[in-house]
């Protein structure tokens, strides 16, 4: 394993091996599915993309598309070579096909999958067939920031690169244009669940309890995440967080690539990495510093100079809903961190901002253990904790009598923002950082964050 002290030595000759990172095109995707029966499970953004890609090359191939909702897409309905299966029990057909392209958001934790049914997804096919260098990034938190930073650096250095995957661009959108490129791919656990090929450079930012409602417990979740490294070989690289013992999540014998562990700066830390701390005001706090380290290290492996790495990091303009500065209204500074759906992410944001006087928490209950989070909140300097349903109400109840903080129970976001204006001290910060998912009242964390920002500006007189 490459320690922080050995980092420079490991990376010194890495650029010379770049040519070995290119994967031969081998047998293509079309040949893989040509003579097999195919089911597309779920017809959201990725399902539509998969359908369109198959139809581009096999316009008359028989396909089946299944979805819980009734499908009315005109192209789909008029396709005489496509069968639709819709309704509550749409998953019952999963074992009737050779290949199943499962959309990432669909959970099959309670579905019995036959041994000869090949469940896959776009990421699995892209990793297997796309003729390009692949840098994959996953983790409970930090994967979008790290992916974006890596792309910023490569772009600034003049590398022919693309940013795809869980960040919002289905990988099939670049399947035909990526030859010779360096693809930076954000990978969710849902995408990795049925992915069998690993990237040339794999980054695991961290692992915490998340998405327990999708998997059969925490083991299923981190088991999916670690598919990012299981298929690597000796010429590949695995970059992960020194603050977590990776052996808690994967048998070390399953890792065949060169490992690089990265942590926060100390006396042994590479001086170049130390120079990246606080390089950009959009990267506050140690968790963002680590994301910068991950991205910089991947770029070094790809032969990017230190000057280009610094320049690339400085081009980063922040990402909405990730410690996003909303503005100052009535003497209060508002931040939106609705991406923080687990307790650890919340406390890292509080630590990064330093002046948090009011914290808004709460969302859908997914069975996470909040006992340690309650302890941390009780011991923190936060004076006002505004509690949204469902989890916020439970956490607020657990805090009562344990500390002198003002615990404010509200029923909706409008009540939360009104309470924030009424209670936050002048010159201090109000931060929304839910420590829970948003699906109880919102489509996703983006929807929740946009509503928060709208109300902050409305009540602030803008």
C-alpha positions as CSV (number, residue, x, y, z in Angstrom):
1,X,0.0,0.0,0.0
2,X,1.3,3.4,-0.9
3,X,1.4,5.7,2.1
4,X,1.3,9.5,2.0
5,X,5.1,9.5,2.5
6,X,5.5,7.2,-0.5
7,X,3.1,9.1,-2.7
8,X,5.6,11.0,-4.7
9,X,7.6,7.8,-5.4
10,X,4.5,6.0,-6.6
11,X,3.5,8.8,-8.9
12,X,6.9,9.6,-10.3
13,X,6.8,6.9,-13.0
14,X,3.1,6.6,-13.4
15,X,2.8,8.9,-16.4
16,X,5.1,6.7,-18.3
17,X,2.6,3.8,-18.1
18,X,-0.3,5.9,-19.5
19,X,-0.3,3.9,-22.7
20,X,-1.0,0.7,-20.7
21,X,-4.2,2.3,-19.4
22,X,-6.0,2.1,-22.7
23,X,-8.4,-0.8,-23.0
24,X,-8.7,-2.6,-26.3
25,X,-12.1,-2.2,-27.9
26,X,-12.5,-6.0,-28.1
27,X,-16.0,-7.3,-28.6
28,X,-18.5,-4.4,-28.8
29,X,-21.6,-3.8,-27.0
30,X,-23.8,-4.5,-30.0
31,X,-22.4,-8.0,-30.6
32,X,-22.9,-8.7,-26.9
33,X,-26.6,-8.2,-27.1
34,X,-27.4,-9.0,-30.7
35,X,-28.6,-12.6,-30.2
36,X,-29.8,-12.3,-26.7
37,X,-33.3,-11.4,-25.3
38,X,-33.2,-7.9,-23.7
39,X,-35.3,-6.3,-21.0
40,X,-35.0,-2.6,-20.1
41,X,-36.2,-2.2,-16.5
42,X,-37.3,1.4,-15.8
43,X,-37.8,4.1,-18.4
44,X,-36.4,7.2,-16.8
45,X,-33.5,9.1,-18.1
46,X,-31.1,6.2,-18.3
47,X,-33.7,3.7,-19.5
48,X,-34.6,6.1,-22.4
49,X,-30.9,6.5,-23.2
50,X,-30.4,2.7,-23.3
51,X,-33.4,2.2,-25.5
52,X,-32.2,5.0,-27.9
53,X,-28.7,3.6,-28.1
54,X,-29.8,0.0,-28.8
55,X,-32.2,1.3,-31.5
56,X,-29.4,3.3,-33.1
57,X,-27.7,0.0,-34.1
58,X,-30.5,-2.6,-33.9
59,X,-33.7,-0.9,-35.1
60,X,-35.6,-4.1,-35.5
61,X,-34.4,-6.1,-32.5
62,X,-37.1,-7.3,-30.2
63,X,-37.0,-5.5,-26.9
64,X,-39.1,-5.4,-23.8
65,X,-39.4,-2.3,-21.5
66,X,-41.0,-2.6,-18.1
67,X,-41.9,0.1,-15.6
68,X,-44.1,0.6,-12.6
69,X,-46.0,3.5,-14.3
70,X,-47.9,3.3,-17.6
71,X,-45.6,4.3,-20.4
72,X,-47.0,6.8,-23.0
73,X,-43.8,7.8,-24.8
74,X,-44.9,8.0,-28.5
75,X,-41.7,6.5,-29.9
76,X,-41.9,3.6,-27.5
77,X,-45.6,2.9,-28.0
78,X,-45.3,3.0,-31.8
79,X,-42.3,0.6,-31.8
80,X,-43.7,-2.6,-33.3
81,X,-40.6,-4.5,-32.1
82,X,-41.0,-3.4,-28.4
83,X,-43.2,-5.0,-25.8
84,X,-44.3,-3.0,-22.8
85,X,-44.9,-4.4,-19.3
86,X,-46.3,-1.9,-16.9
87,X,-47.9,-1.9,-13.4
88,X,-47.2,-2.8,-9.8
89,X,-45.8,-6.2,-10.5
90,X,-43.6,-5.2,-13.5
91,X,-40.5,-6.9,-12.0
92,X,-42.1,-10.3,-12.4
93,X,-40.6,-10.7,-15.9
94,X,-37.0,-10.1,-14.8
95,X,-36.0,-13.8,-15.2
96,X,-37.6,-14.2,-18.7
97,X,-34.7,-12.5,-20.4
98,X,-31.0,-13.1,-21.0
99,X,-29.9,-9.5,-20.3
100,X,-31.7,-7.0,-18.0
101,X,-30.6,-3.3,-18.2
102,X,-31.7,-2.1,-14.7
103,X,-32.1,1.6,-14.1
104,X,-30.0,2.7,-11.1
105,X,-32.9,3.9,-9.0
106,X,-34.8,0.6,-9.0
107,X,-34.1,-1.7,-6.0
108,X,-34.1,-5.5,-6.5
109,X,-33.3,-6.4,-3.0
110,X,-36.4,-8.5,-2.6
111,X,-36.3,-10.0,-6.1
112,X,-35.0,-13.5,-6.7
113,X,-32.7,-13.3,-9.7
114,X,-32.0,-16.5,-11.6
115,X,-28.3,-17.5,-12.0
116,X,-28.5,-17.2,-15.8
117,X,-30.1,-13.7,-15.8
118,X,-27.4,-11.1,-16.5
119,X,-28.5,-8.0,-14.7
120,X,-26.4,-5.0,-15.9
121,X,-26.5,-1.3,-16.5
122,X,-25.0,1.4,-18.8
123,X,-22.0,1.8,-16.5
124,X,-21.2,-1.9,-16.7
125,X,-21.3,-1.8,-20.5
126,X,-19.3,1.4,-20.8
127,X,-16.6,0.1,-18.5
128,X,-16.4,-3.1,-20.4
129,X,-16.3,-1.7,-24.0
130,X,-15.6,2.0,-24.2
131,X,-12.1,2.5,-25.7
132,X,-10.9,5.3,-23.3
133,X,-9.0,5.9,-20.1
134,X,-11.5,5.7,-17.2
135,X,-11.2,7.6,-13.9
136,X,-14.0,6.4,-11.6
137,X,-15.1,8.2,-8.5
138,X,-17.5,7.0,-5.8
139,X,-18.1,7.5,-2.1
140,X,-21.0,8.4,0.2
141,X,-20.0,12.0,0.1
142,X,-17.6,14.1,-2.0
143,X,-17.9,12.1,-5.3
144,X,-19.5,15.0,-7.3
145,X,-17.0,17.5,-6.0
146,X,-14.1,15.2,-6.6
147,X,-15.3,14.3,-10.1
148,X,-15.8,17.9,-11.0
149,X,-12.4,18.9,-9.7
150,X,-10.7,16.1,-11.6
151,X,-12.4,17.2,-14.8
152,X,-11.5,20.9,-14.1
153,X,-7.8,19.9,-13.7
154,X,-7.7,17.8,-16.9
155,X,-9.5,20.4,-18.9
156,X,-7.2,23.1,-17.8
157,X,-4.2,20.9,-18.7
158,X,-5.5,20.4,-22.2
159,X,-6.5,16.8,-21.8
160,X,-9.3,15.6,-24.1
161,X,-11.8,14.7,-21.3
162,X,-15.5,14.4,-20.5
163,X,-17.5,14.3,-17.2
164,X,-20.2,11.7,-17.2
165,X,-22.1,9.2,-15.1
166,X,-24.1,9.9,-11.9
167,X,-23.4,13.6,-12.3
168,X,-26.3,13.8,-14.8
169,X,-24.9,12.6,-18.2
170,X,-25.7,8.9,-19.0
171,X,-22.5,7.2,-20.1
172,X,-24.1,5.9,-23.3
173,X,-24.3,9.6,-24.4
174,X,-20.5,9.5,-24.9
175,X,-20.1,5.8,-25.9
176,X,-19.4,6.6,-29.5
177,X,-17.3,9.7,-29.1
178,X,-14.9,8.7,-26.2
179,X,-12.2,6.9,-28.1
180,X,-8.8,8.1,-26.8
181,X,-10.4,10.4,-24.3
182,X,-10.0,10.4,-20.5
183,X,-13.5,9.9,-19.1
184,X,-14.1,11.1,-15.6
185,X,-17.1,9.1,-14.3
186,X,-19.0,9.7,-11.2
187,X,-20.3,6.3,-10.0
188,X,-23.2,5.8,-7.5
189,X,-23.6,2.7,-5.5
190,X,-26.7,2.0,-7.6
191,X,-24.7,2.0,-10.8
192,X,-21.9,0.0,-9.3
193,X,-24.2,-2.7,-7.9
194,X,-24.2,-4.6,-11.2
195,X,-20.9,-3.3,-12.7
196,X,-18.2,-6.0,-13.1
197,X,-15.4,-4.0,-14.7
198,X,-13.4,-1.4,-12.7
199,X,-11.8,1.9,-13.9
200,X,-8.1,2.3,-14.5
201,X,-8.0,4.9,-11.7
202,X,-10.6,4.3,-8.9
203,X,-11.2,6.9,-6.2
204,X,-13.2,6.0,-3.0
205,X,-13.8,9.3,-1.1
206,X,-15.4,7.7,2.0
207,X,-18.1,5.2,3.1
208,X,-20.9,5.9,5.6
209,X,-24.4,4.5,6.1
210,X,-26.6,5.5,3.2
211,X,-29.4,4.1,1.0
212,X,-30.2,1.3,3.5
213,X,-33.7,1.3,2.0
214,X,-32.2,0.2,-1.4
215,X,-30.0,-2.6,-0.2
216,X,-30.2,-5.4,2.4
217,X,-28.4,-3.4,5.0
218,X,-25.1,-1.5,5.1
219,X,-23.2,-4.5,3.9
220,X,-25.1,-4.5,0.6
221,X,-24.4,-0.8,0.2
222,X,-20.7,-0.8,0.7
223,X,-20.5,-4.1,-1.2
224,X,-21.8,-2.3,-4.3
225,X,-19.5,0.7,-3.7
226,X,-16.4,-1.6,-3.7
227,X,-17.1,-3.0,-7.1
228,X,-15.2,0.1,-8.2
229,X,-11.9,-1.7,-7.3
230,X,-12.7,-5.5,-7.5
231,X,-12.0,-5.7,-11.2
232,X,-8.7,-3.7,-11.2
233,X,-5.4,-5.2,-12.1
234,X,-1.7,-4.5,-11.1
235,X,-1.4,-1.6,-13.6
236,X,-4.4,0.2,-12.1
237,X,-4.6,2.6,-9.2
238,X,-6.9,2.7,-6.2
239,X,-7.0,6.0,-4.2
240,X,-8.9,6.0,-0.9
241,X,-9.3,7.8,2.4
242,X,-6.6,7.2,5.0
243,X,-9.2,8.1,7.7
244,X,-11.1,4.9,7.1
245,X,-9.7,1.3,7.3
246,X,-10.6,-0.1,3.9
247,X,-10.3,-3.7,5.3
248,X,-13.5,-3.1,7.2
249,X,-15.3,-3.1,3.9
250,X,-13.4,-5.4,1.6
251,X,-11.0,-8.3,1.9
252,X,-7.5,-6.9,1.0
253,X,-6.9,-10.0,-1.1
254,X,-9.6,-8.7,-3.5
255,X,-7.5,-5.6,-4.3
256,X,-4.9,-6.2,-7.0
257,X,-4.1,-2.5,-8.0
258,X,-1.6,-0.1,-6.5
259,X,-3.1,1.6,-3.5
260,X,-2.7,5.2,-2.5
261,X,-4.1,6.4,0.8
262,X,-4.7,10.1,1.4
263,X,-5.5,12.0,4.6
264,X,-5.3,15.5,6.0
265,X,-1.9,17.2,6.1
266,X,0.6,16.4,8.8
267,X,4.4,16.6,9.0
268,X,4.7,13.6,6.6
269,X,2.3,14.9,4.0
270,X,3.6,15.7,0.5
271,X,4.3,19.5,0.4
272,X,2.5,19.8,-2.9
273,X,-0.7,18.5,-1.4
274,X,-0.3,20.8,1.6
275,X,-0.3,23.7,-0.9
276,X,-3.7,22.8,-2.1
277,X,-5.5,23.4,1.2
278,X,-7.7,26.6,0.9
279,X,-6.6,27.0,-2.7
280,X,-10.1,28.0,-3.7
281,X,-12.8,29.7,-1.5
282,X,-15.4,27.3,-3.0
283,X,-13.6,24.4,-1.2
284,X,-13.9,25.2,2.5
285,X,-13.1,22.6,5.2
286,X,-11.1,19.5,5.5
287,X,-13.5,17.3,3.5
288,X,-13.2,19.6,0.5
289,X,-9.4,19.6,0.9
290,X,-9.5,15.8,0.8
291,X,-11.5,16.0,-2.4
292,X,-8.9,18.3,-3.9
293,X,-6.2,15.8,-2.9
294,X,-8.0,12.9,-4.5
295,X,-8.5,14.8,-7.8
296,X,-4.9,16.1,-7.8
297,X,-3.5,12.6,-7.2
298,X,-5.5,11.2,-10.1
299,X,-4.3,14.0,-12.3
300,X,-0.7,13.3,-11.3
301,X,-1.1,9.7,-12.3
302,X,-2.2,10.9,-15.7
303,X,0.9,13.0,-16.1
304,X,-0.6,16.5,-15.3
305,X,1.9,19.0,-13.9
306,X,1.6,20.5,-10.5
307,X,1.1,24.0,-12.0
308,X,-1.7,22.8,-14.1
309,X,-3.3,21.0,-11.1
310,X,-3.2,24.2,-9.1
311,X,-4.6,26.2,-12.1
312,X,-7.4,23.7,-12.6
313,X,-8.5,23.7,-8.9
314,X,-8.7,27.5,-9.1
315,X,-11.3,27.2,-11.9
316,X,-13.7,25.3,-9.8
317,X,-16.8,27.5,-9.2
318,X,-18.6,25.4,-6.6
319,X,-21.6,23.1,-7.1
320,X,-25.2,23.9,-6.2
321,X,-26.5,22.4,-2.9
322,X,-23.0,21.6,-1.6
323,X,-22.2,24.3,1.0
324,X,-23.6,26.7,-1.5
325,X,-23.5,30.4,-0.4
326,X,-27.1,31.6,-0.9
327,X,-26.4,35.2,0.2
328,X,-26.7,37.6,3.2
329,X,-30.1,38.8,4.1
330,X,-31.1,40.9,7.1
331,X,-27.7,40.5,8.6
332,X,-27.7,36.7,8.4
333,X,-25.6,34.6,6.0
334,X,-27.5,31.6,4.5
335,X,-25.9,28.4,3.2
336,X,-27.5,25.5,1.4
337,X,-26.0,22.0,1.9
338,X,-29.0,19.9,1.0
339,X,-26.7,17.2,-0.5
340,X,-25.7,16.4,3.1
341,X,-28.0,13.5,3.7
342,X,-25.9,11.7,6.4
343,X,-24.8,13.0,9.8
344,X,-21.1,13.0,9.1
345,X,-21.5,15.3,6.1
346,X,-23.5,17.7,8.3
347,X,-20.8,18.0,10.9
348,X,-18.1,18.5,8.3
349,X,-20.1,21.4,6.9
350,X,-20.5,22.9,10.3
351,X,-16.8,22.6,10.9
352,X,-16.0,24.2,7.6
353,X,-18.2,27.2,8.0
354,X,-17.3,27.8,11.7
355,X,-20.0,30.5,12.4
356,X,-23.1,28.3,12.2
357,X,-25.6,29.7,14.6
358,X,-28.7,28.0,13.2
359,X,-28.9,24.5,11.7
360,X,-32.0,23.2,9.8
361,X,-32.2,19.4,9.8
362,X,-34.7,16.7,8.9
363,X,-36.1,14.6,6.1
364,X,-37.2,11.0,5.3
365,X,-36.4,8.3,7.8
366,X,-34.3,5.6,6.2
367,X,-33.4,3.8,9.3
368,X,-30.0,5.5,10.0
369,X,-28.7,5.5,13.6
370,X,-28.7,9.1,14.8
371,X,-27.5,8.5,18.4
372,X,-23.9,9.7,17.7
373,X,-25.3,12.7,15.7
374,X,-27.5,13.7,18.7
375,X,-24.4,13.7,20.9
376,X,-22.4,15.8,18.5
377,X,-25.2,18.4,18.1
378,X,-25.6,18.6,21.9
379,X,-21.9,19.3,22.3
380,X,-21.6,21.8,19.4
381,X,-21.7,25.6,19.5
382,X,-24.9,25.7,17.4
383,X,-27.5,27.7,19.3
384,X,-30.7,27.0,17.2
385,X,-31.7,23.7,15.7
386,X,-34.7,23.8,13.5
387,X,-36.3,20.4,13.0
388,X,-38.2,19.3,9.9
389,X,-40.2,16.1,9.7
390,X,-39.5,13.2,9.9
391,X,-36.1,12.7,11.3
392,X,-35.7,16.2,12.5
393,X,-38.6,15.9,14.9
394,X,-37.1,12.7,16.3
395,X,-33.6,14.2,16.7
396,X,-35.1,17.4,18.3
397,X,-37.0,15.2,20.8
398,X,-33.8,13.4,21.7
399,X,-32.0,16.7,22.3
400,X,-34.6,18.1,24.7
401,X,-33.3,18.2,28.2
402,X,-29.7,17.4,27.1
403,X,-28.6,20.9,26.3
404,X,-29.6,24.6,26.4
405,X,-30.0,25.0,22.7
406,X,-33.3,26.3,21.2
407,X,-35.0,23.3,19.6
408,X,-37.6,24.5,17.1
409,X,-40.1,22.0,15.7
410,X,-41.6,23.1,12.3
411,X,-43.9,21.3,9.8
412,X,-42.5,22.6,6.5
413,X,-39.7,24.6,4.8
414,X,-41.6,27.8,5.1
415,X,-41.8,27.5,8.8
416,X,-38.1,26.6,8.9
417,X,-37.0,29.7,7.1
418,X,-39.3,31.9,9.1
419,X,-37.8,30.5,12.3
420,X,-34.3,31.0,10.9
421,X,-34.9,34.7,10.4
422,X,-36.5,35.0,13.8
423,X,-33.7,33.3,15.8
424,X,-30.4,33.5,14.0
425,X,-27.9,36.1,15.5
426,X,-26.8,39.0,13.3
427,X,-23.5,38.3,11.6
428,X,-23.9,34.5,12.0
429,X,-24.8,31.7,9.6
430,X,-28.0,29.7,9.0
431,X,-27.2,26.4,7.4
432,X,-29.6,23.8,6.0
433,X,-28.0,20.4,6.1
434,X,-30.7,17.7,6.5
435,X,-28.8,14.6,7.6
436,X,-31.6,12.7,5.8
437,X,-32.9,12.2,2.3
438,X,-35.6,14.5,0.9
439,X,-38.1,12.1,-0.6
440,X,-40.7,12.5,2.1
441,X,-41.7,15.9,0.7
442,X,-39.4,16.6,-2.3
443,X,-38.4,14.9,-5.6
444,X,-34.7,15.0,-4.5
445,X,-32.2,17.1,-2.6
446,X,-32.0,19.6,-5.5
447,X,-35.7,20.2,-5.3
448,X,-35.4,20.8,-1.5
449,X,-32.5,23.1,-1.9
450,X,-34.1,25.2,-4.5
451,X,-37.2,25.6,-2.4
452,X,-35.1,26.7,0.6
453,X,-33.2,29.3,-1.5
454,X,-36.5,30.6,-2.9
455,X,-37.9,31.1,0.6
456,X,-34.7,32.6,2.0
457,X,-34.8,35.3,-0.8
458,X,-38.5,35.8,-0.5
459,X,-38.4,36.4,3.3
460,X,-35.2,38.4,2.9
461,X,-37.0,40.9,0.8
462,X,-35.2,40.1,-2.5
